[in-house]
Amino acid sequence: MATTGWSQPLVFLLCFSSFTLIVVLGQREVPSALVSLSNVTDQLALLSFKSLVTKDPYNVLSNWNCNISFCDWNGVSCSRGSQRVVALNLSEKALEGTLSPYISNLSFLQVLDLTNDSFHGHLPIDFSRLPQLENLSIRKNNFEGLIPQTLSHCRGLRKLSARDNQFYGSIPKFLGSLSELNHLNIGGNSLTGTIPVALANLTKLESFSIGKNQIQGNIPPELGSLSHLMFFSVQMNNLTGILSECLFNLSALQALSFMTNQLTGHLPKDAGRFLPNLQQLYMGTNNFDGPLPASLSNATRLQVLAAESNKFSGPIPLELGSLSQLKNLYLWANMLTNVPGSHEPSILTSFTNCRLLEEVELSHNLLNGILPASVGNLTTTLLKLYLSSNLIEGTIPLALANLTNLIALYLNSNKIKGLIPPNIGQMHSLQLLALDNNALNGPIPLSIYQLVRMYAFNIQHNMLIGSISSSINNLTSLQRLDLSSNNLSSTLPPGLFELKDLEELYLQDNSFTGYLPLSLGNFAMMINMNISANKLSGELPASLSKLQMLEHLNLSWNTFDGHIPQQLDHMVNIEAIYLSHNELSGEIPKTLEKLQHIQVLDLSFNLLEGEIPSGGKFANLSAESFLGNYALCGALKFHVPLCLEKTERQSKSNVARVIGACSFGGSALLVIVCTLIGISCYRKTGLLK
């Protein structure tokens, strides 16, 4: 890593004195970069720039010295004739530091590109002294402050890219006077205020982005006059109001984004009629309502249609199925329905014409009826199909398995019943499978254990029966497994404990039997484990202590017995332990006081005895953690008897021993006396006879 810290006066003295010396000596061969004072000014401006660079990890500025012409320095371009600096391009060089105000002396500069570096501070440049500047690209730095007013003097500026910095204040109205501007990107800052109507004067503008700021107010309808506009983004602001129809008349548009604002109202009925070149339309996360216009199908080049998380209602237009270029459709979280009179989500049949589809997300709507077999005719390019949280019923069609390239299938939270298709193993690319919260029954099909790429399997809250196959060890990529709230039974297969990448395991509310094996310790990546409300028994394995990533453990409502393992203090990340409603006995291990992050420890309704530890996080626990253990003692706040002091217990124990010994001795003496009296009486009786 090169670090520069040159003194600007020293640089000036060294380089300028060298120039003076050369002239005085009358040498004939003088570098062209030093012929005029203007060239020296450029050189010194560059050296001043270097002096404020604090980090240069790639040594880009290593050849910036007086030994060679500055026109040959890395990142510097000069004009052929006058040898003046016309471009300074140091983009993506990971440079850090602040900018020198002497950059303003590069009066022939046309391009300043510092994209994706790490410069910070204000822009100290007097842009009024850079009249030839055409390209200012400083995106992805840490510049702050207001956008400089002096930029208004750069009448030839064509590109202003200042995205992803920390500029604040309002969008300057003077930007509207930069008539040559064709690229304006000031998104990803902290700009406030409204969108100036003056920006409508930028008649050559092709790309306009002010997204990811804090802009308020409406989108000026006057912007609809920017006929050359190809990219328009105002996403992730606080914009309100209704969209003007004229914004949908910009026929050159290729990408249009309003997403994540507070815009309201209906979309114009002819929204897609005059957008023949549109490829991407983002309207998600607003408050739009009313129907989706069927005219969107006129945007025949559309590849992405995103209108998620709004209040759109009515049927999804079947005409969207004619969008042959469509790749991604995001309509989730609306109130969209089937076409009237249809008993199935017929839009899925319509989409069989879209042979480039990759993602279809229709979750959280009001689609009802049965899942049509035609879903299997969707293009094999389909990667993601989301239909969760609708009103879909009936069974899962066998034809669904034709989608062999699908990586995510979400049918959860519907009214689907019947069996999981036995041929589901054909979907060999599947990584995410969510069938939970339905009315599925029958066993888990064996073919499901062929989905070796699957890393999330959610099938909880159904009516599945049977057991988990030992073939589950085939699912080596599995990170999340949720089979909870079914009617599954039998023992947990050994193969389950071979899934070393498993992070979340939910088996609660079933009827699993047997015990937890020592191989439970193989779950080295486990974070959440819930096996509560089953019929498991036996002792808790000491190998639980190996789960050092574990944060939540729930083994409550089983019939575990034996002692709580002393080694549980090795679970250094544990936050919650639920062991209630079992048959655990013995004392609570004092080693649990070492658990630094524990917030919940529920040991209630067991057979525990002895003193409740009081150190560590036990000081924050309440009586509810220990209810139903009648042999516990400890602090009053736990609502248990006080524990007797050790000496007091020993004293009482000694007294008890003395009393016991005396009682035994007295009883023995009484027996002897009675025996002797009995013998004496017997003898006397014999003599009398």
PAMIFI-453208 format. One line per field, with one value per residue (C-alpha): x negated, y negated, z negated. Coordinates in Angstrom, 2 decimals, m for minus. Each point is the difference from the previous one (the first is absolute). Example, Ala and Ser with C-alpha at 12.3 -4.5 7.8 and 13.67 -1.06 7.14 Angstrom:
east	m12.30:m1.37
north	4.50:m3.44
up	m7.80:0.66
This chain:
east	0.00:m1.48:0.58:m0.67:m0.30:m1.90:m0.07:1.55:m2.52:m2.87:1.40:0.32:m3.53:m1.55:1.79:0.08:m3.65:m0.84:1.87:m1.77:m3.39:0.57:1.00:m2.92:m2.54:1.37:0.34:1.46:1.94:2.65:2.97:3.14:1.83:m2.23:0.07:2.66:1.07:3.45:m1.51:m1.77:3.31:1.54:m2.94:0.14:3.77:m0.49:m2.77:2.26:2.69:m2.52:m1.06:3.49:0.33:m0.52:0.31:m1.05:0.14:m0.78:m2.82:1.83:m1.67:m3.50:m1.15:1.38:m3.33:m2.09:m2.17:2.52:2.55:3.24:1.82:m1.45:1.17:2.51:3.57:m1.00:0.85:m1.24:0.93:m2.43:m0.76:m0.12:m0.86:2.65:1.83:3.38:0.89:m0.72:1.33:m0.82:3.20:0.05:m3.54:1.02:m1.60:0.77:m0.35:1.47:m0.01:m2.37:1.59:m2.86:1.84:1.79:m3.24:0.41:1.80:0.06:1.49:2.84:0.27:m0.37:0.76:m0.55:2.71:m0.08:m2.87:0.09:m0.40:1.79:0.76:1.53:m0.60:m2.47:m0.14:0.89:1.78:0.32:m3.69:0.67:2.11:m0.82:1.11:2.29:m0.12:0.02:0.19:m0.51:2.52:m0.70:m2.19:0.65:0.34:2.33:1.50:2.09:m0.28:m2.30:1.72:m3.03:1.01:2.46:m2.96:m0.75:2.29:m1.41:0.52:1.54:m0.36:0.42:m0.27:m0.14:1.96:m0.75:m1.63:1.17:1.19:2.87:2.24:2.46:m0.46:m1.42:2.26:m3.04:m0.37:2.87:m2.25:m2.60:1.58:m2.56:0.58:1.04:m0.87:1.02:m0.43:0.06:1.69:m1.17:m0.61:1.93:1.66:3.27:2.62:1.95:m0.84:m0.64:2.27:m3.03:m1.39:2.59:m2.31:m2.57:1.31:m3.03:0.28:m0.11:m0.61:1.56:m0.49:0.70:0.89:m0.84:0.23:2.58:1.80:3.60:2.95:1.31:m1.73:0.35:2.11:m2.26:m2.64:2.24:m1.46:m3.46:0.46:m3.55:0.23:m0.92:m0.60:2.17:m0.36:1.49:0.14:m0.45:1.06:3.02:1.87:3.78:2.88:1.36:m2.07:0.60:1.01:m2.70:m2.70:1.29:m0.34:m3.81:m0.37:m3.81:0.16:m1.73:0.10:2.51:m0.08:2.35:m0.48:0.00:1.77:3.45:1.62:3.74:2.86:0.73:m2.44:1.08:2.13:m2.43:m3.10:m1.77:1.37:m2.80:m2.97:m1.20:m3.61:0.67:m1.91:0.27:2.92:m0.31:3.01:m0.25:0.56:2.32:3.71:1.24:3.48:2.54:m0.55:m3.21:0.41:0.24:m1.79:m3.27:0.01:m0.75:m3.47:m1.11:m3.67:0.80:m2.30:0.71:3.42:m0.10:3.15:m0.27:1.20:2.72:3.79:0.68:3.23:2.04:m1.19:m3.52:0.41:m0.38:m1.50:m3.24:m0.54:m0.83:m3.17:m2.41:m3.10:1.24:m2.50:1.03:3.54:0.43:3.63:m0.06:1.77:2.97:3.68:m0.06:2.46:0.81:1.83:3.75:1.60:m3.29:m0.44:m3.77:m2.80:0.30:m2.79:m2.39:1.33:m0.40:m3.65:m0.81:m0.55:m2.80:m2.90:m2.67:1.60:m2.37:1.92:3.74:1.00:3.76:0.03:2.29:2.90:3.53:m0.57:2.28:1.03:m2.10:m3.56:0.34:m1.94:m1.11:m2.45:m2.22:m0.07:m1.74:m3.38:m2.88:m1.93:2.17:m2.11:2.39:3.75:1.64:3.72:0.11:2.71:2.81:3.21:m1.20:1.56:0.07:m3.08:m3.47:0.00:m2.53:m0.90:m1.64:m3.04:m0.62:m1.58:m3.36:m2.01:2.10:m2.13:2.75:3.59:2.29:3.53:0.30:2.98:2.71:2.70:m1.81:0.78:m0.92:m3.42:m3.32:m0.59:m2.07:m1.97:m1.18:m3.52:m0.13:m0.38:m3.70:m0.92:2.29:m1.67:2.96:3.21:2.83:3.21:0.84:3.37:2.17:2.02:m2.43:0.18:m1.68:m3.70:m2.98:m0.78:m3.34:m0.85:m0.25:m3.29:m1.41:0.06:m3.65:m0.28:2.79:m1.06:3.42:2.92:3.13:2.97:1.27:3.68:1.39:1.36:m2.92:m0.46:m2.73:m3.67:m3.06:m1.96:m3.63:m0.66:0.24:m3.78:m0.01:1.07:m3.49:0.73:2.90:m0.20:3.63:2.39:3.48:2.30:1.80:3.71:0.71:0.83:m3.45:m1.15:m2.68:m3.55:m2.30:m2.19:m3.79:m0.35:1.61:m2.99:m2.40:1.24:m2.95:1.08:3.42:0.63:3.70:1.87:3.69:1.66:2.37:3.62:m0.36:m0.16:m3.66:m1.27:m3.35:m2.96:m2.44:m3.29:m3.52:m0.29:2.15:m3.35:m0.59:2.26:m2.95:1.83:3.32:1.52:3.64:1.22:3.54:1.02:2.60:3.40:m0.97:m0.43:m3.77:m1.60:m3.34:m2.76:m1.09:m3.23:m3.12:m0.85:2.47:m2.99:m1.58:2.71:m1.97:1.93:3.33:2.15:3.39:0.62:3.49:0.39:3.04:3.09:m1.74:m0.93:m3.73:m1.47:m3.35:m2.15:m0.52:m3.48:m2.67:m1.65:2.83:m2.09:m2.04:2.91:m1.52:2.63:3.11:2.75:2.99:0.33:3.41:m0.04:3.35:2.54:m2.43:m1.19:m3.46:m1.44:m3.02:m1.39:m0.15:m3.65:m1.77:m2.04:3.02:m0.97:m2.73:2.50:m0.57:2.87:2.79:3.26:2.53:m0.54:3.20:m0.50:3.54:1.99:m2.78:m1.35:m2.95:m1.33:m2.59:m1.03:0.82:m3.26:m0.04:m3.04:m0.32:3.20:1.98:0.30:2.32:2.24:3.43:1.95:1.77:m3.24:0.13:3.69:1.12:m3.31:0.98:m3.46:m1.74:m1.19:m1.63:0.68:3.42:0.66:0.19:2.91:m1.78:m1.09:m3.27:m2.85:m1.36:m3.58:m2.45:m1.01:3.61:0.83:m2.96:0.99:3.55:m1.28:m2.22:2.88:2.12:m2.71:m0.24:3.74:0.12:m2.76:1.68:3.31:m1.56:m1.88:3.08:2.05:m2.63:m0.21:3.76:0.05:m2.68:1.80:3.28:m1.70:m1.59:3.28:1.70:m2.58:0.24:3.76:m0.21:m2.36:2.19:2.98:m1.92:m1.00:3.55:1.13
north	0.00:m3.32:m3.03:m3.52:m3.07:m2.52:m3.64:m2.08:m2.87:2.50:1.62:m3.40:m1.03:3.24:0.24:m3.69:m0.49:2.91:m1.73:m3.31:1.66:1.68:m3.27:m1.94:2.56:m0.34:3.68:0.75:3.17:m1.03:2.29:m1.39:0.29:m2.74:m2.43:m2.31:m1.11:1.45:3.45:m0.51:m1.05:3.29:1.97:m1.73:0.47:3.73:0.15:m1.86:2.60:2.74:m1.71:0.42:3.67:1.87:3.55:1.39:3.80:0.75:m2.59:m1.67:m3.33:1.45:m1.52:m3.44:m1.80:m2.57:2.60:0.60:m2.11:m0.30:0.93:3.49:0.31:2.73:m1.19:m3.25:m0.85:m3.12:m1.77:0.63:m3.57:m2.02:2.93:m1.13:2.43:0.86:3.10:1.33:3.55:1.77:1.98:3.21:m0.44:0.08:m3.39:m1.72:m3.59:m3.41:m2.02:m2.89:m3.31:m0.40:2.37:m3.21:m1.02:2.79:m2.44:2.35:2.89:1.78:3.22:0.51:3.60:1.17:2.65:2.61:m1.44:m1.11:m3.77:m1.94:m3.53:m2.85:m0.66:m2.93:m0.46:m3.34:1.40:m3.49:0.39:3.28:m1.30:2.98:2.69:2.54:3.00:m0.13:3.52:0.25:2.69:2.45:m2.21:m1.75:m3.59:m2.16:m3.46:m1.85:0.56:m2.92:m3.04:m0.61:3.02:m2.35:m1.44:3.34:m0.64:2.89:2.58:3.15:2.47:m0.60:3.19:m0.58:3.04:1.69:m2.82:m2.09:m3.18:m1.79:m2.98:m0.40:0.84:m3.25:m1.78:m1.11:3.56:m0.86:m2.51:2.61:0.45:2.53:2.41:3.47:2.01:m1.12:2.43:m1.40:2.95:1.61:m3.21:m1.92:m2.56:m1.54:m2.38:0.47:0.75:m3.37:m0.63:m1.63:3.47:0.20:m2.37:2.77:0.96:2.17:2.04:3.76:1.29:m1.49:1.55:m1.58:3.23:0.83:m3.51:m1.76:m1.92:m0.97:m1.34:1.16:0.87:m3.10:0.86:m2.35:2.77:1.73:m2.32:1.62:1.93:1.44:1.52:3.70:0.55:m1.61:0.90:m1.76:3.12:0.11:m3.53:m1.52:m1.03:m0.34:m0.77:1.55:0.85:m2.23:1.73:m1.90:2.02:3.04:m1.78:0.04:2.40:0.24:1.34:3.30:0.01:m1.73:0.24:m1.54:2.74:m0.61:m3.34:m1.04:m0.49:0.56:0.31:2.10:0.61:m1.62:2.32:m0.44:0.40:2.37:m1.21:m2.45:1.85:2.24:0.04:0.53:2.94:m0.57:m1.44:m0.24:m1.27:2.12:m1.16:m2.94:m0.54:0.46:1.47:0.96:2.52:0.87:m1.50:2.60:m2.55:1.00:2.85:m2.61:m0.45:2.99:m0.22:0.11:2.33:m1.03:m0.98:m0.76:m1.29:1.81:m1.28:m2.37:0.09:1.11:1.95:1.86:2.74:0.29:m0.82:3.12:m2.27:m0.02:3.49:m1.54:m1.62:2.36:m1.70:0.07:1.47:m1.24:m0.65:m1.33:m0.56:1.29:m1.73:m1.48:0.95:1.57:2.71:2.48:m1.01:m0.02:3.41:1.88:2.83:m0.07:m2.60:m0.13:m2.55:2.95:1.59:m3.32:m0.20:3.23:m2.27:m1.87:2.29:m2.16:m0.17:0.41:m1.30:m0.18:m1.39:m0.14:0.65:m1.82:m0.60:1.38:2.63:2.98:3.28:3.02:m0.07:0.83:2.85:m2.51:m1.38:2.84:m1.59:m3.13:m0.50:2.05:m3.25:m0.72:m0.22:m1.33:0.51:m1.71:0.62:m0.06:m1.64:0.22:2.04:2.83:3.38:3.49:2.14:m0.64:1.18:2.63:m2.16:m2.53:2.30:m0.93:m3.24:1.65:m3.23:m1.50:m1.00:m1.48:1.23:m1.74:1.40:m0.59:m1.53:1.15:2.67:2.71:3.56:3.53:1.55:m1.56:1.13:3.21:m1.25:m3.18:1.42:m0.84:m3.68:0.59:m3.71:m0.84:m1.89:m1.55:1.96:m1.50:2.04:m0.99:m1.09:2.09:3.19:2.48:3.56:3.34:0.74:m2.00:1.55:1.73:m1.88:m3.21:1.27:m0.20:m3.81:m0.21:m3.74:m0.95:m2.23:m0.99:2.44:m1.38:2.34:m0.88:m0.27:2.77:3.47:2.14:3.44:2.60:m0.42:m1.84:2.28:0.75:m1.16:m3.55:0.11:m0.52:m3.61:m1.16:m3.62:m0.33:m3.03:m0.28:2.88:m0.66:3.01:m1.36:0.33:3.18:3.56:1.45:2.81:2.66:m0.69:m2.64:1.69:0.03:m1.64:m3.16:m0.59:0.19:m3.32:m2.06:m3.22:m0.09:m3.35:0.24:3.14:m0.09:3.31:m1.15:1.11:3.49:3.46:0.88:2.58:1.33:m1.95:m2.62:1.64:m1.20:m0.73:m3.06:m1.68:0.12:m3.04:m2.37:m2.74:0.27:m3.32:0.85:3.45:0.78:3.61:m0.80:1.67:3.49:3.30:0.04:1.51:0.92:m2.25:m3.22:0.79:m1.75:m0.63:m2.91:m1.95:0.25:m2.21:m3.18:m1.95:0.82:m2.95:1.59:3.50:1.34:3.57:m0.65:2.19:3.36:2.64:m0.57:1.15:0.02:m3.01:m3.20:0.36:m2.01:m0.83:m2.19:m3.03:0.74:m1.30:m3.45:m1.61:1.43:m2.54:2.18:3.51:1.62:3.29:m0.28:2.81:2.89:2.33:m1.45:0.53:m0.92:m3.46:m2.90:m0.12:m3.00:m0.09:m1.58:m3.23:m0.32:m0.46:m3.62:m0.48:2.00:m1.92:2.80:3.15:1.99:3.01:0.03:3.15:2.51:1.91:m2.24:m0.50:m1.95:m3.61:m2.24:m1.68:m3.76:m1.15:m1.17:m0.46:1.89:m3.38:m1.08:3.09:0.14:2.61:1.20:1.64:2.47:0.63:3.54:1.22:0.62:0.86:m3.20:m2.66:m3.37:m3.73:m1.29:m1.50:3.55:0.78:3.01:0.76:m1.44:2.45:1.01:m0.97:2.87:m0.19:m0.17:3.00:1.89:m0.96:1.12:3.14:0.75:m0.60:2.30:2.65:m0.32:0.17:2.94:1.79:m0.64:1.15:3.17:0.65:m0.59:2.28:2.73:m0.32:0.19:3.17:1.61:m0.92:1.31:3.21:0.56:m0.66:2.44:2.72:m0.61:0.31:3.21:1.59:m0.96:1.51:3.23:0.26:m0.51:2.82
up	0.00:1.06:m2.16:1.21:m2.10:2.10:m1.01:2.78:m0.32:0.13:3.14:1.61:m0.89:1.22:3.31:0.84:m0.91:2.31:2.79:m0.67:m0.07:3.36:1.62:m1.47:1.17:3.51:0.66:3.40:m0.84:m2.49:m0.75:1.61:m3.34:m1.36:2.91:m1.37:m3.41:0.76:0.28:m3.31:m1.50:1.14:m1.38:m3.36:m0.18:0.49:m2.60:m2.39:0.69:m0.83:m3.22:m1.48:0.91:m3.27:1.35:3.35:m0.43:3.66:0.28:2.85:m0.72:m0.32:3.31:m0.81:m0.31:1.83:1.71:2.76:1.79:m1.94:3.21:m0.49:m3.60:m0.79:0.54:1.73:3.61:1.80:3.20:2.87:0.85:m3.18:m2.27:m2.48:m2.28:1.53:m2.02:m3.46:m0.28:m3.27:m0.35:m2.05:m1.32:m3.71:m0.59:m3.30:m1.07:0.73:3.20:0.55:0.99:2.51:2.34:1.00:1.75:2.58:2.25:3.03:m1.99:1.77:m2.04:m3.75:m0.92:m3.59:0.05:m2.78:m2.00:m3.63:0.11:m2.69:m1.10:1.97:3.68:m0.21:3.76:1.57:3.04:1.50:0.93:1.83:2.90:2.24:m2.46:1.68:m2.33:m3.81:m1.42:m3.76:m0.92:m2.81:m2.15:m3.30:1.15:m2.03:m0.12:2.55:3.73:0.96:1.49:2.23:2.10:1.69:1.97:1.65:2.94:1.99:m2.75:1.45:m2.84:m3.72:m2.03:m3.75:m1.17:m3.34:m1.91:m2.93:1.69:m1.69:0.58:2.83:3.66:1.45:2.46:2.00:1.27:2.32:1.77:1.02:3.40:1.28:m2.89:1.16:m3.12:m3.50:m2.88:m3.53:m1.69:m3.21:m1.94:m2.67:2.25:m1.14:1.30:3.20:3.62:1.74:2.97:1.65:0.73:2.77:1.95:0.43:3.41:0.82:m3.18:0.58:m3.53:m3.15:m3.44:m3.37:m1.79:m3.61:m1.41:m2.13:2.73:m0.69:1.94:3.34:3.24:2.21:3.06:1.97:m0.01:2.51:2.65:m0.20:3.20:0.11:m3.45:m0.06:m3.72:m2.69:m3.68:m3.01:m2.18:m3.78:m0.85:m1.74:3.12:m0.15:2.30:3.17:3.06:2.98:3.24:1.87:m1.79:1.88:3.34:0.02:2.88:m0.25:m3.56:m0.65:m3.82:m2.27:m3.79:m2.58:m2.62:m3.76:m0.27:m1.18:3.38:0.26:2.45:3.06:2.80:3.27:2.10:2.91:m2.18:2.39:3.29:0.84:m1.51:2.84:m1.23:m3.70:m1.44:m3.75:m1.98:m3.79:m1.98:m3.16:m3.59:0.56:m0.57:3.56:0.27:2.61:2.80:1.78:3.50:2.74:2.20:m1.66:2.49:2.71:m1.49:2.00:m1.02:m3.69:m1.93:m3.61:m1.34:m3.72:m1.70:m3.33:m3.37:1.18:m0.09:3.54:0.27:2.57:2.35:1.33:3.72:2.11:2.68:m2.00:1.34:3.38:m1.37:1.72:m1.46:m3.60:m2.47:m3.43:m1.25:m3.54:m1.02:m3.59:m2.89:1.84:0.21:3.44:0.97:2.73:3.14:m0.88:0.51:m0.08:m2.51:0.17:0.14:3.79:0.23:m0.49:3.16:1.80:m1.05:1.83:3.02:m1.78:0.85:m1.66:m3.44:m2.92:m3.02:m0.71:m3.39:m0.64:m3.76:m2.43:2.38:0.32:2.68:m0.54:1.56:0.82:1.23:3.72:1.54:2.63:m2.56:1.15:3.46:m1.23:1.55:m1.32:m0.41:m3.05:m3.14:m2.64:m0.46:m2.98:m0.58:m3.79:m2.12:2.53:m0.02:2.24:m0.74:1.45:0.42:1.35:3.64:0.99:3.01:m2.31:m0.09:3.66:m1.21:m0.39:m0.21:m2.78:m2.99:m2.20:m0.38:m2.50:m0.33:m3.73:m1.81:2.38:m0.24:1.92:m1.05:1.01:0.39:0.80:3.61:m0.02:3.03:m1.71:0.06:3.72:m0.94:m0.51:m0.04:m2.92:m2.83:m1.83:m0.55:m2.06:m0.30:m3.57:m1.37:2.29:m0.48:1.53:m1.28:0.44:m0.42:1.17:3.43:0.24:3.20:m1.98:m1.40:3.53:m0.08:m0.95:0.73:m2.38:m2.88:m1.38:m0.44:m1.68:m0.34:m3.47:m0.95:2.17:m0.79:1.10:m1.52:m0.10:m0.73:1.21:2.30:m0.80:3.58:m1.30:m0.27:3.80:m0.55:m0.85:1.01:m2.42:m2.29:m1.12:m0.68:m1.38:m0.42:m3.06:m0.76:1.94:m1.07:0.62:m2.27:m0.51:m1.10:1.41:2.65:m0.46:3.43:m1.35:m2.24:2.95:1.42:m1.16:1.75:m1.66:m1.70:m0.85:m1.05:m0.94:m0.88:m2.76:m0.34:1.41:m1.59:0.33:m2.48:m1.13:m1.30:1.21:1.03:m0.71:3.74:m0.70:m0.54:3.78:0.39:m0.18:1.97:m1.84:m1.10:m0.80:m1.08:m1.14:m0.67:m2.65:m0.47:1.09:m1.86:m0.27:m3.09:m1.53:m1.21:1.66:1.86:m1.26:3.68:m0.08:m1.28:3.48:1.52:m0.51:2.65:m1.61:m1.09:m0.70:m1.37:m0.75:m1.30:m2.19:m0.28:0.38:m2.60:m0.27:m3.31:m1.74:m0.81:1.95:1.58:m1.79:3.33:1.31:m0.93:3.15:2.11:0.05:2.27:m1.62:m0.71:m0.87:m1.48:m0.46:m1.95:m1.76:m0.46:m0.05:m2.79:m0.53:m3.47:m2.08:m0.58:2.43:1.14:m1.44:3.21:1.71:m1.75:2.66:2.84:1.04:2.45:m1.60:m0.23:m0.43:m2.09:m0.53:m2.29:m1.36:m0.78:m0.43:m3.04:m0.71:m3.53:m1.92:0.19:2.95:1.11:m0.55:1.97:3.58:1.97:m2.67:m1.71:2.83:m0.04:m1.62:m1.95:3.15:1.10:m2.91:m0.71:m0.74:m1.44:m3.64:m1.34:1.10:m2.40:0.43:0.08:m1.05:3.46:1.39:m2.36:m1.47:m3.60:m1.19:0.10:m3.42:m0.75:0.21:m3.71:m1.07:2.10:m1.50:m3.58:0.50:1.60:m3.05:m2.42:2.07:m0.19:m3.84:m0.40:2.33:m1.93:m3.35:1.31:1.34:m3.28:m2.13:2.16:m0.21:m3.82:m0.30:2.07:m2.23:m3.25:1.27:1.11:m3.46:m1.78:2.30:m0.72:m3.77:0.06:1.99:m2.49:m2.95:1.69:0.52:m3.68:m1.15:2.17
